[in-house]
């Protein structure tokens, strides 16, 4: 596992041992960051929330590509230890805040608006839908912000406050980009 772009490009990250954590595949990550780096979203200067962060690879990738700040959260002590090692390895302590909370407690504690929010919970739990609703209820998503939602099926955007702006399929993984603004949903094979 490594940083694929920006000032830390090519730097290896500390990885998990065992099967407890499922990191985003490099192919998915590369495609996702090609989308996020485009004109529509933009990473430079962004405030990022990596809610189920695991190793922190997605939020750290954003910092490498010019994000202003990243907030990380994971309730796993193993994840937080690996995350802290990765932050230190990249020398990004000043631009990172780390929480080791249940995701609902983390969202209740946060203030301000986020430009990019990663919601990639363990696939076996339905935490993602609850997290999106809580994020919207607390009005934590910036007006033109994006929620990057990763699961084994596309997000069911039943909430009228959010729309699936883009859906990508990579093998068995769906990445749904959610936004406040209305937009046509499209699905693309990755």
Residue pairs with C-beta under 8 A, 6 or more apart in sequence:
1 12
1 13
1 15
1 23
1 26
1 55
1 57
2 10
2 11
2 12
2 13
2 26
3 9
3 10
3 11
3 13
3 57
3 60
3 61
3 64
3 90
4 26
4 29
4 30
4 33
4 61
5 33
5 37
5 61
5 64
5 65
6 61
6 63
6 64
6 65
6 66
7 64
8 60
8 63
8 64
8 90
9 64
11 64
11 89
11 90
13 55
13 56
13 57
13 60
13 86
13 89
14 55
14 82
14 85
14 86
14 89
15 23
15 55
15 82
16 23
16 54
16 55
16 78
16 79
16 82
20 76
20 78
21 54
21 55
21 76
21 78
21 79
22 54
22 122
22 123
23 54
23 55
23 57
24 32
24 57
24 58
24 120
24 150
25 170
25 171
25 173
27 170
27 190
28 150
28 170
28 173
28 175
28 190
29 57
29 58
29 61
31 168
31 170
31 175
31 190
32 148
32 168
32 175
33 43
33 61
33 65
35 41
35 166
35 168
35 177
36 42
36 43
36 62
36 116
36 146
36 148
37 43
37 65
41 115
41 116
41 146
42 115
43 62
43 65
43 66
43 67
43 116
44 65
44 66
44 67
45 66
45 67
45 68
45 115
46 62
46 66
46 67
46 68
46 115
46 116
47 67
47 68
47 69
47 71
47 112
47 113
47 114
47 115
47 116
47 142
48 59
48 62
48 63
48 67
48 69
48 70
48 71
48 114
48 115
48 116
48 117
48 118
49 59
49 70
49 71
49 73
49 110
49 114
49 116
49 117
49 118
49 140
50 56
50 58
50 59
50 70
50 71
50 72
50 73
50 118
51 73
51 103
51 106
51 107
51 117
51 118
51 119
51 120
51 121
51 131
52 73
52 74
52 103
52 118
52 119
52 120
52 121
52 122
52 127
52 131
53 59
53 72
53 73
53 74
53 79
53 83
53 118
54 74
54 76
54 79
54 82
54 83
54 120
55 79
55 82
55 83
55 86
56 70
56 72
56 82
56 83
56 86
56 87
57 86
58 118
58 120
58 148
59 67
59 70
59 71
59 72
59 96
59 118
60 70
60 86
60 87
60 90
60 92
62 70
62 116
63 70
63 90
63 92
63 95
63 96
64 90
67 95
67 116
68 95
69 95
69 96
69 97
70 92
70 95
70 96
70 97
71 96
71 97
71 99
71 110
71 114
72 83
72 96
72 97
72 98
72 99
73 98
73 99
73 100
73 101
73 103
73 106
74 80
74 83
74 100
75 100
75 101
75 102
75 103
77 100
80 98
80 100
83 98
84 98
87 93
87 96
87 98
99 106
99 109
101 109
103 121
103 127
103 131
103 134
104 130
104 131
104 134
107 131
107 134
107 135
107 138
107 140
108 134
108 138
110 138
110 140
112 140
113 139
113 140
113 141
113 142
113 143
113 145
114 140
114 141
114 142
114 145
115 142
115 144
115 145
115 146
116 145
116 146
116 148
117 135
117 140
117 141
117 145
117 146
117 147
117 148
118 147
118 148
118 150
119 128
119 131
119 132
119 135
119 147
119 148
119 149
119 150
120 128
120 148
120 149
120 150
121 127
121 128
121 131
123 151
123 152
128 149
128 151
128 155
129 155
129 156
132 147
132 149
132 155
132 159
132 162
132 178
133 159
135 141
135 147
136 159
136 161
136 162
141 147
141 180
143 180
143 181
144 179
144 180
144 181
145 179
145 180
146 165
146 177
146 178
146 179
147 162
147 177
147 178
147 179
148 175
148 176
148 177
148 178
149 155
149 175
149 176
149 177
149 178
150 173
150 174
150 175
150 176
151 173
151 174
151 176
152 172
152 173
152 174
153 174
154 164
154 167
154 169
154 174
154 176
154 187
155 164
155 167
155 174
155 176
155 178
157 163
157 164
157 176
157 178
157 185
161 180
162 178
162 179
162 180
163 178
163 179
163 180
163 181
163 182
163 183
163 185
164 176
164 177
164 178
164 185
165 177
165 178
165 179
165 181
165 183
165 185
166 176
166 177
166 185
166 186
166 188
167 174
167 175
167 176
167 177
167 185
167 186
167 187
167 188
168 174
168 175
168 176
168 187
168 188
168 189
168 190
169 187
169 188
169 189
169 190
170 190
175 190
